[in-house]
């Protein structure tokens, strides 16, 4: 397998692992100029062809994650349920499709 094919397969893997809507929490970011603070949660917008994970951070930022440079993880089922409960407590009712 050549380098191009290897990178393409890795990008496809990243797109499968982090589909749009996936919730992540940042552990650390290697950006000396404008990093997103550790512990910030966000939602995956898309994974580009360079395997960068484009995010909409809960603090309003939109900086992408770079695999191998930034450290992050998916939210656990328990964390997702807790977020959903917090949103319900704030009076945000889910929108149901008809």
C-alpha positions in Angstrom: 0.0 0.0 0.0 1.4 3.4 -1.0 1.4 6.5 1.2 -1.6 8.1 -0.6 -3.7 5.0 -0.2 -2.7 4.7 3.5 -3.7 8.3 4.1 -7.0 7.8 2.3 -7.8 4.8 4.4 -6.9 6.6 7.6 -9.2 9.5 6.6 -12.1 7.1 5.9 -11.5 5.6 9.3 -11.6 9.0 11.0 -14.8 9.9 9.1 -16.4 6.6 10.3 -15.2 7.1 13.9 -16.2 10.8 14.2 -19.4 11.4 12.1 -21.1 14.8 12.3 -22.9 15.3 15.6 -20.4 13.2 17.6 -19.7 14.9 21.0 -16.0 15.2 22.0 -14.2 16.7 24.9 -10.7 18.3 24.4 -8.0 17.0 26.7 -5.2 19.3 25.3 -4.5 21.3 22.1 -1.1 21.9 20.6 -1.8 25.5 19.3 0.5 28.2 20.8 -1.6 31.1 19.4 -5.2 30.4 20.1 -5.9 27.0 21.7 -9.3 25.9 22.8 -9.1 25.4 26.6 -8.7 21.9 27.9 -12.1 20.4 29.1 -14.1 22.2 26.4 -16.8 20.1 24.8 -17.9 20.4 21.2 -19.7 18.8 18.3 -18.1 17.3 15.2 -19.2 19.3 12.1 -17.2 17.1 9.6 -13.9 15.4 9.0 -12.0 16.8 6.0 -9.8 15.0 3.5 -6.7 15.7 5.6 -8.5 13.9 8.5 -8.8 17.1 10.5 -11.9 17.0 12.7 -13.8 20.3 12.3 -15.6 21.3 15.5 -18.2 23.6 16.8 -17.0 24.1 20.3 -19.5 24.9 23.1 -17.6 28.1 23.8 -18.3 29.4 20.3 -14.9 28.5 18.8 -14.6 26.5 15.5 -11.0 25.4 15.6 -10.3 21.9 14.1 -8.7 19.0 15.9 -5.6 17.4 14.4 -5.1 13.7 15.1 -1.7 13.1 16.7 -1.2 16.7 17.8 -4.3 17.3 19.8 -5.7 15.1 22.6 -9.4 14.4 22.8 -12.0 11.7 23.5 -15.7 11.0 22.8 -18.1 11.7 25.5 -19.3 8.6 27.4 -22.9 7.5 27.3 -23.3 8.8 30.8 -21.9 12.2 29.9 -24.2 12.4 26.9 -27.2 11.5 29.1 -26.1 14.1 31.7 -25.9 16.8 29.0 -29.4 15.8 27.7 -30.8 16.1 31.3 -29.1 19.5 31.7 -30.7 20.7 28.5 -34.1 19.5 29.7 -33.7 21.2 33.1 -33.0 24.5 31.3 -36.4 24.3 29.6 -35.1 23.3 26.2 -37.6 20.8 24.9 -36.5 18.5 22.1 -38.0 19.1 18.7 -39.9 16.1 17.4 -40.3 15.6 13.6 -43.7 14.9 12.2 
